[in-house]
Amino acid sequence: MLQTIKLKPLTENYLEEVIELDNLCFGGLWSLDGYKREINSPNSELLILTQKIKEQEKIIGLGCFWAILEEAHLTILAIHPDFQGQGLGKLLLSNLLELAQKRGLERATLEVGENNEKALNLYQKFGFKIAGRRKKYYQATGEDALILWKKLSS
């Protein structure tokens, strides 16, 4: 199954599908205009994972980071629920971190829901450590976010 998966930069051709994935995974975190701005921003890296399903290429994953000073701020890491548990989050995250290193960034940071055990396990496997907490960060649920940090090797 993994042999048909492709990793590539997000382009405007895929925006409609990205919005669907965003709605499915996050309940509409970013708008269409938000994604367009990110595609055109020199400080953003957006990657998608696609897979051929019934002869049609479908987006099954999305990742993004912002380059801010010497940091990669991971803003999105999403895998379609039907494709979770197959190592695709790991694939996407490793490629985002590699891009951050190529940009010469020194650290990576992100926020993750304190109860999101799957994501926490993934980030901890990559060496992310808890650096703090944002109280009631997620407005929809009132859940706190954990702030995670990782030093990037050069």
Kinemage of the C-alpha trace (Angstrom):
@kinemage 1
@onewidth
@group {chain A} dominant
@subgroup {mainchain}
@vectorlist {calphas} color= white
{ca met a 1} P 0.000 0.000 0.000
{ca leu a 2} L 2.777 2.473 0.885
{ca gln a 3} L 4.322 2.176 -2.576
{ca thr a 4} L 1.468 4.210 -4.097
{ca ile a 5} L 1.826 7.073 -1.619
{ca lys a 6} L 3.479 10.274 -2.817
{ca leu a 7} L 4.820 13.193 -0.786
{ca lys a 8} L 4.827 16.607 -2.422
{ca pro a 9} L 4.372 20.324 -1.775
{ca leu a 10} L 0.808 21.600 -1.547
{ca thr a 11} L -0.330 23.514 -4.633
{ca glu a 12} L -3.583 25.333 -5.352
{ca asn a 13} L -4.780 22.316 -7.397
{ca tyr a 14} L -5.331 20.420 -4.138
{ca leu a 15} L -6.971 23.145 -2.052
{ca glu a 16} L -10.516 21.773 -2.225
{ca glu a 17} L -9.352 18.373 -0.926
{ca val a 18} L -7.140 19.979 1.726
{ca ile a 19} L -10.139 21.905 3.060
{ca glu a 20} L -12.063 18.601 3.279
{ca leu a 21} L -9.203 16.968 5.213
{ca asp a 22} L -8.876 20.019 7.470
{ca asn a 23} L -12.623 19.899 8.232
{ca leu a 24} L -12.494 16.169 8.896
{ca cys a 25} L -9.440 16.296 11.193
{ca phe a 26} L -9.736 19.739 12.801
{ca gly a 27} L -13.283 20.952 12.233
{ca gly a 28} L -12.138 23.755 9.914
{ca leu a 29} L -8.901 25.069 11.374
{ca trp a 30} L -7.900 27.107 8.319
{ca ser a 31} L -9.979 28.686 5.555
{ca leu a 32} L -9.402 28.462 1.812
{ca asp a 33} L -7.834 31.939 1.896
{ca gly a 34} L -5.651 30.855 4.803
{ca tyr a 35} L -4.244 27.953 2.794
{ca lys a 36} L -3.707 30.193 -0.241
{ca arg a 37} L -1.726 32.628 1.928
{ca glu a 38} L 0.382 29.742 3.287
{ca ile a 39} L 1.166 28.424 -0.205
{ca asn a 40} L 2.417 31.873 -1.199
{ca ser a 41} L 4.336 32.598 2.006
{ca pro a 42} L 8.118 32.169 1.832
{ca asn a 43} L 8.032 31.285 5.557
{ca ser a 44} L 5.669 28.306 5.168
{ca glu a 45} L 6.338 24.732 4.149
{ca leu a 46} L 3.253 22.676 3.301
{ca leu a 47} L 3.451 19.025 2.337
{ca ile a 48} L 0.720 16.637 1.302
{ca leu a 49} L 0.564 12.864 1.107
{ca thr a 50} L -1.455 11.478 -1.781
{ca gln a 51} L -2.515 7.988 -2.718
{ca lys a 52} L -4.151 6.617 -5.842
{ca ile a 53} L -7.577 5.314 -4.894
{ca lys a 54} L -9.673 3.875 -7.727
{ca glu a 55} L -7.397 5.532 -10.322
{ca gln a 56} L -7.849 8.924 -8.643
{ca glu a 57} L -5.204 10.698 -6.585
{ca lys a 58} L -6.566 11.570 -3.129
{ca ile a 59} L -5.003 13.601 -0.321
{ca ile a 60} L -4.576 11.466 2.785
{ca gly a 61} L -2.169 13.645 4.781
{ca leu a 62} L -1.152 17.245 5.325
{ca gly a 63} L 1.666 18.897 7.246
{ca cys a 64} L 2.834 22.479 7.669
{ca phe a 65} L 5.413 24.490 9.549
{ca trp a 66} L 6.240 28.165 9.724
{ca ala a 67} L 9.861 29.270 9.742
{ca ile a 68} L 10.021 31.925 12.474
{ca leu a 69} L 13.512 33.235 13.204
{ca glu a 70} L 15.470 30.025 14.002
{ca glu a 71} L 12.397 27.902 14.767
{ca ala a 72} L 10.112 25.608 12.825
{ca his a 73} L 6.654 26.069 14.326
{ca leu a 74} L 4.653 22.980 13.311
{ca thr a 75} L 1.115 24.183 12.733
{ca ile a 76} L -0.575 21.170 11.125
{ca leu a 77} L -0.019 17.438 11.015
{ca ala a 78} L -3.066 15.532 9.814
{ca ile a 79} L -3.630 12.028 8.477
{ca his a 80} L -7.054 11.019 7.181
{ca pro a 81} L -8.691 8.801 9.841
{ca asp a 82} L -8.969 5.898 7.361
{ca phe a 83} L -5.166 5.896 6.959
{ca gln a 84} L -4.005 6.422 10.545
{ca gly a 85} L -1.821 3.836 12.251
{ca gln a 86} L 0.208 3.060 9.103
{ca gly a 87} L 3.267 5.196 9.815
{ca leu a 88} L 2.147 8.074 7.603
{ca gly a 89} L 2.318 10.657 10.390
{ca lys a 90} L 5.905 9.563 10.972
{ca leu a 91} L 6.676 9.920 7.250
{ca leu a 92} L 5.159 13.396 7.103
{ca leu a 93} L 6.787 14.619 10.327
{ca ser a 94} L 10.246 13.322 9.370
{ca asn a 95} L 10.036 15.145 6.028
{ca leu a 96} L 8.878 18.388 7.654
{ca leu a 97} L 11.760 18.238 10.135
{ca glu a 98} L 14.192 17.513 7.294
{ca leu a 99} L 12.942 20.598 5.429
{ca ala a 100} L 13.362 22.658 8.594
{ca gln a 101} L 16.961 21.480 8.919
{ca lys a 102} L 17.648 22.310 5.253
{ca arg a 103} L 16.428 25.849 6.006
{ca gly a 104} L 19.001 26.016 8.811
{ca leu a 105} L 16.406 26.145 11.565
{ca glu a 106} L 17.663 25.184 15.030
{ca arg a 107} L 14.533 24.069 16.885
{ca ala a 108} L 11.045 22.778 16.254
{ca thr a 109} L 8.016 23.560 18.388
{ca leu a 110} L 4.305 22.768 18.349
{ca glu a 111} L 1.168 22.634 20.463
{ca val a 112} L -0.739 19.394 20.926
{ca gly a 113} L -3.842 18.558 22.919
{ca glu a 114} L -2.901 17.111 26.307
{ca asn a 115} L -5.233 14.148 25.680
{ca asn a 116} L -4.069 13.419 22.122
{ca glu a 117} L -2.085 10.315 23.036
{ca lys a 118} L -1.427 9.170 19.445
{ca ala a 119} L 0.136 12.507 18.547
{ca leu a 120} L 2.048 12.770 21.832
{ca asn a 121} L 3.529 9.311 21.292
{ca leu a 122} L 4.611 10.234 17.766
{ca tyr a 123} L 6.235 13.499 18.838
{ca gln a 124} L 8.008 11.867 21.768
{ca lys a 125} L 9.441 9.207 19.412
{ca phe a 126} L 10.995 12.096 17.490
{ca gly a 127} L 12.554 13.534 20.641
{ca phe a 128} L 10.091 16.317 21.396
{ca lys a 129} L 9.942 17.282 25.078
{ca ile a 130} L 7.194 19.079 26.997
{ca ala a 131} L 8.215 22.685 27.578
{ca gly a 132} L 4.972 24.164 28.888
{ca arg a 133} L 1.209 24.281 28.761
{ca arg a 134} L -1.391 26.620 27.264
{ca lys a 135} L -4.510 26.558 29.427
{ca lys a 136} L -7.802 26.001 27.588
{ca tyr a 137} L -5.997 26.403 24.232
{ca tyr a 138} L -8.622 24.521 22.257
{ca gln a 139} L -11.754 26.657 22.324
{ca ala a 140} L -14.135 23.933 21.143
{ca thr a 141} L -13.258 21.550 23.994
{ca gly a 142} L -11.514 23.743 26.585
{ca glu a 143} L -8.611 21.280 26.500
{ca asp a 144} L -5.129 22.455 27.435
{ca ala a 145} L -2.329 22.244 24.878
{ca leu a 146} L 1.122 20.998 25.712
{ca ile a 147} L 3.948 22.991 24.175
{ca leu a 148} L 6.590 20.657 22.777
{ca trp a 149} L 10.153 21.535 21.717
{ca lys a 150} L 12.935 19.720 19.947
{ca lys a 151} L 16.462 20.756 19.026
{ca leu a 152} L 17.191 20.049 15.374
{ca ser a 153} L 20.583 18.543 14.597
{ca ser a 154} L 22.490 20.273 11.846
